[in-house]
Amino acid sequence: MSKKTFKDEFNPALQFISTSTDSTEVENTEQEQQNISAAVPMKRNPLYIETKSKRIQLLIQPSLHSKLKDIAEQKETSINDLIHTILEKATRKNK
């Protein structure tokens, strides 16, 4: 069996290492960010930006879980997203 050689073009690890970005790419992304911030008339309020999700533990009957799972599969989404949208609609109605 021959010894493996990992030269630059055959080294599988190199595909995961990023190369340095071109200065024009950096300038373009900075320009895009400036254009986006110029389009927004005011600063975002950090009090209304949600950065983390809260976890809850919910105990439900197995029959209800299977019904939710079936609905989520029909809508091609997860059970978590389905429950989130249901709760979102319910809280909007109460306002």
N, C-alpha and C positions, 0 to 999 in steps of 0.2 A: 504494500500500500504506500502510495507516495505521500509525502508531507504536504499539508495544505499551506498555500501561500496567500496572504491577504494583502495584495497590492492595492493601490488606491482605487482602481476601477473595479476590483472584485470584492472589496471589503464590504460585507453587508451592513456593518455598523455605520458606515458613512452615509447611508440613506436617511438616517435619523438625526444626523448632525446638520444644523442649519448653517448656511453660508452667510457671509456678511451681506447685508442689503446694499443695494445700489443707492447712492446719494439721491438720485432722482426719485426713487421710490419713496424715500423718507420725506422728501420735499412734497411729493404728491399727496401723501397721507396727511401731512401737516396742513396743506392747503385745503383738503377735503374737510378736515376737522374745523378749520376756520370758517369755511362756507356753511357748515352745519350750525356752528354757534352763531353766525351772523343771521341765519334764517330764524333762529329762536329769539323772540323779542325780549325775553327776560330770563334770568337765571332760574334753574330748577330749585325748588325749595327742598333742602335735604330732609325735612321732616316728612315729606310725602313720598320719598324714594324708598322702596322696600328692597333691602339688600339681602335679608335672611328670611328663611321660612321658619315658621313655628311648627313643632311636632305635637301631635295629640295621639293618644291611644284610644281607639274606638272599638268597643266590643259589639258585634252584631251577630245575629243568628245566621247559621250556615245557609239557610234558604234565601235570606236577603242578600248574602254575599254572592250566591250563584246567580241571582237575578241581576245584580249590579254588574257582575262579570259578563253576563250575556249582553246586556245593554252596551257595555263598554266595547265589546267585540264588534257589535253591530255598527257602532259609531267610529270604530277603528281608533280607539284611544285607550288610555289606561284607566283602571278603577280610580286611582288617585285624581286624575284630571276630571273624570266624571263627577266624583263627589265634590270636587272643588267648584265646578260650574254650577252644580245644584245648590250648594251653599251660597255661592255668589248671587244667584238669582233670588234666593230666599231673602238674603239680607237687603237686596235692592228694593224688594217689594215692601219691606218694613219701613223704609225711609220715608 
